Amino acid sequence: MSPGQSPIVDAYRRRTPTSARLYERARGVFPSGVTHDGRYLEPYPIYVNRAAGSRKWDVDGNEYVDYAGGHGALLLGHNYPRVVQAVEQQLALGTHYGACHELEIQWGELVQKLVPSAASVRFTSSGTEATLLALRLARAFRGRSKILRFAGHFHGWHDHMAFGVGSHFDGTPTPGVLAEVAANVVLAPPGDIEAAAEILARDDHIAAVIIEPTGASWGQVPVRKEFVQALADLTRKRGALLIFDEVISGFRCAPGGAQAVYGITPDMTTLAKILAGGLPGGAVVGRRDVMDLLDHRRAAEAGREKISHHGTYNANPLSAAAGIATLEIVAAGDACRHANDYAARLREALNRVLVDEKVPWIVYGTFSGFHIFTNPDGRKITAADIESGQVDYRVFKTPPRPSLATKLRLGMLGHGVEIFSWLGGPTSAVHDEDDLARTVEAFSRTLRLLREEGEI
Ligand SMILES: Cc1ncc(COP(=O)(O)O)c(C=O)c1O
């Protein structure tokens, strides 16, 4: 988008000249100038050099209400004092012992206490590593080769998970992914229990079913609890393991994650983000008999070959310190409750703006997430229809018009609010009334600008 084409873009450029200069440098280093696809923005992203609580500041000194939330890792917002103190204390004691340490035990015990399925815990460095390990464990445990996944659900970026998320819904591999890998992943339409039942009945090679239990991409395509319950019954009947990917929902929906809210305990769960309090970290947790495949002694006793698992940063002391401080606060319950309540009020307030401005979009979401659906076909649906899982996933997985999505993000940034790339975001325990008021004001002003530019 070149200067002069759009007042929204021009205003953004005027506010962010230092970010523009940094982006020029970044383009010489990184593909597209970014280090994560979700951070890509035309004409360039903001560069941030400070954050506190629910806010962050860019290199030109502009302040933003933050709905990127450390990609969902920061339930307690930025620099929560107890978390900072724990990390500082540990920093002085060492960042990597290359050895066992007591903090990892304390961290694992907290996970066991909070997450119903966590009979046994193995830390990894990220959510992607966690889902990779979970699949391997499931295949080895069941002696079956295939995985069933739901179209649109995101489980990280490794080969088994790279297609059928935002494209390739027919199950064909995205470039670089082996056809043999894709052939061992069966994609099912989300929310359709008959389809899942039919696949599991016809294919007895399926070792496990993995699902984001609150629906694809942070509840962008919500699923009903009844579907998840039926899936749990089905997997048990068919001898496939059920894996909840709670990288997002874990410690967010409730201290025990979606599984605690639903009262459904999966065989295995993958965790990351809030788990490590804003530092890198992930985990696979689950049934002892499955996790025992990682146990030197028990695997041998069971006459099974142990599954090897390494990882330089597994349970590193800094992540453990941040994780413990965070989970201790989360355990009390108020943090999740506040983030959920704030999100509900935010969704309601933004929908009121849409009504006032006569814009046929819908803001929806569950727990502490919100999504802005730009409703390109003018569907007569409500947030409640979407939240109860009644609308086909492809409606939400079809990206909005690029110029509209970009200008919405730039317009919000121009009014001091950062929403995440999928047009929404996670809320936190520290978003407050002022954040809410600023977000509402920014949304309403941005809608007016979009209308003036003929985007809506
Ligand atoms: C549900 C889910 N699973 C897995 C991942 C991958 O986690 P990570 O980015 O830590 O590799 C993500 C990341 O957003 C996620 O949302």
The ligand as an SDF file (V2000), in Angstrom:
LIG
                    3D

 16 16  0  0  0  0  0  0  0  0999 V2000
   -3.8230  -24.8550   19.8840 C   0  0  0  0  0  0  0  0  0  0  0  0
   -2.3640  -24.6840   19.5860 C   0  0  0  0  0  0  0  0  0  0  0  0
   -1.5720  -25.7550   19.5420 N   0  0  0  0  0  0  0  0  0  0  0  0
   -0.2550  -25.6550   19.3100 C   0  0  0  0  0  0  0  0  0  0  0  0
    0.3270  -24.4300   19.0910 C   0  0  0  0  0  0  0  0  0  0  0  0
    1.7910  -24.3440   18.8250 C   0  0  0  0  0  0  0  0  0  0  0  0
    2.4450  -23.8160   19.9350 O   0  0  0  0  0  0  0  0  0  0  0  0
    3.8550  -23.1000   19.7850 P   0  0  0  0  0  0  0  0  0  0  0  0
    3.6330  -21.8160   19.0550 O   0  0  0  0  0  0  0  0  0  0  0  0
    4.3230  -22.9160   21.2050 O   0  0  0  0  0  0  0  0  0  0  0  0
    4.7360  -24.0370   19.0410 O   0  0  0  0  0  0  0  0  0  0  0  0
   -0.4550  -23.2740   19.1330 C   0  0  0  0  0  0  0  0  0  0  0  0
    0.1460  -21.9460   18.9180 C   0  0  0  0  0  0  0  0  0  0  0  0
   -0.5160  -20.9340   18.8280 O   0  0  0  0  0  0  0  0  0  0  0  0
   -1.8410  -23.3970   19.3710 C   0  0  0  0  0  0  0  0  0  0  0  0
   -2.6420  -22.3250   19.3740 O   0  0  0  0  0  0  0  0  0  0  0  0
  1  2  1  0
  2  3  1  0
  2 15  2  0
  3  4  2  0
  4  5  1  0
  5  6  1  0
  5 12  2  0
  6  7  1  0
  7  8  1  0
  8  9  2  0
  8 10  1  0
  8 11  1  0
 12 13  1  0
 12 15  1  0
 13 14  2  0
 15 16  1  0
M  END
$$$$
